């Protein structure tokens, strides 16, 4: 199917053609015709499947039929500033030949400019929950004329503790409206929320979260914990010349990686929950423009950041949540493009590697031709403070006396709280060691 088969109006068809779109993705193909007809929609689709266009294009088409007004007709609610900005940029691109006015609002910045734009009147509002509720409480925003409501990244809302804010927003919406609900996963809490706000929806599930894109070349590097920073510098200087997105487990770890790479004359910035909104956005813009070669991020960036033609993602550590691996590497290999994912695995990562491979249903190939490879890793666990459990506390003892097999106790920071709660589950087989 081509986009020309979707009966889009000429201004939108022209705009998406200029974006280089020819064939809709599965979620776009299945959602656009149904949403144009005004039906409620429930889409389960992971990041990178093109779901922003799946709801933005039909919203633009449907609202183009309305007479100009100063009332908000469509509200797109999303969990993070980065994702909100991305969605509004896409709306700008797809609707560039339409007279519809749109705006993105979020917290962490002064409200003056956002308030001024709202008072001039807009048709489409993209918002994060906190700033939206602030403006509603101040009487700056009214949703009484709303026709379309989009809840995007619903499971992420749950992870970040925004579900109560979302429910407060829903109570303020008109009963008669079209509702579009998107989530990468559908836990019971999210399914219950969807059932409470959708009216006989069309349901589409595309690419379950347990799968990774076939266009992504995945690999694992076994490395002692003390050698991870040196390995990263090595591959950036010898194997990769492109931009790289690096995922760190903690905010402290992200900053440490950035400092090491900067010291090695590799342009690097870090983004995480302790950075201001402006600092995070500036770092992201620098990375997108190529001014910064390496962006180090905690899982605050695992979803919702769209970086054109990103070829490389490096997992400096693996997350305890296996699904996070899928979201992280989904930053590359987007829209059918090829990408490469590299995961550094030490003793603290072995159990997470096992769980990740079980989730995605494949063994990730091990790359040995690097100067820091080791075959002597032994599974270790972290305590509640994210520190390695010492042998005296019940951890496995190393199988060899090779120098460097013990891990220093220097990773003292907790995971980035902005990325949502992380579950520390006791593995069934605590003696797991990756087979050679």
Buried (B, 14 or more C-beta within 10 A) or exposed (E): EEBEEBEBBEBBBEBBEEEEBEEBBBBBBBBBBBBBEEBBBBBBBBBBBBBBBBBBBBBBBBBBEEEEEEBBBBBBBBBBBBBBBBBBBBBEBBBEBBEBBBBBBBBBBEBEEBBEBBEEEBBBBBBBBBBBBBBBEEEBBEBEEBBBBBBBBBBBBBBBEBBEBBEBBBEBBEEEBBBBBBBBBBEEEBBEBBEEBBEEBBEBEBBEBBEBBEBBBBEBBBBBBBBBBBBBBBBBEEEBEEBBBBBBBBBBBBBBBBBBBBEBEBBBBBBBBBBEBEBBBBBBEBBBEEEBBBBBBBBBBBBBBBBEEBBBBBBBBBBBBBBBBBBBBBBBBBBEBEBBBBBBBBBBBBBBBBBBBEBBEEEBEBBEEBEBBBEBBBBBBBEEEBBBBEEEEEBBEBEEEEEBBBBEEEBEBBBBBBBBEBEEEEBEEEEBBBEE
